[in-house]
Structures are given as C-alpha cells and as structure tokens.
Amino acid sequence: MEKTSKETGERVERITLDSLNLTKCKLLKLDVEGMELQVLRPFAV
C-alpha cells in the first residue's frame, strides 16, 4: 500500500503491523508528528 506525502509528493510504503505476524515487539518507532496517542489508542489492552 503506498501513499503520497502531501508535503513532498514522495511515495512511501505503508503496511499494517498485523501483516508482520510478530509474536513480540520490544520497540516501535512512530513518526506521526505528535499524534502518538491517537495512533496507539486502538491497540490499548
């Protein structure tokens, strides 16, 4: 899945975390311009 950045017009690849089939994740780097809570909130247990 690709999306064009509005600022640069650059194509970037997007994938879902589920598609990685991870059994564990010790670190997740988010570059979401201060919207970390909005991104992570659906995954709270």
Secondary structure, DSSP 8 states (H G I E B T S, - for coil): -EEE-TTT--EEE---SGGG--S--S-----STT-HHHHHGGG--
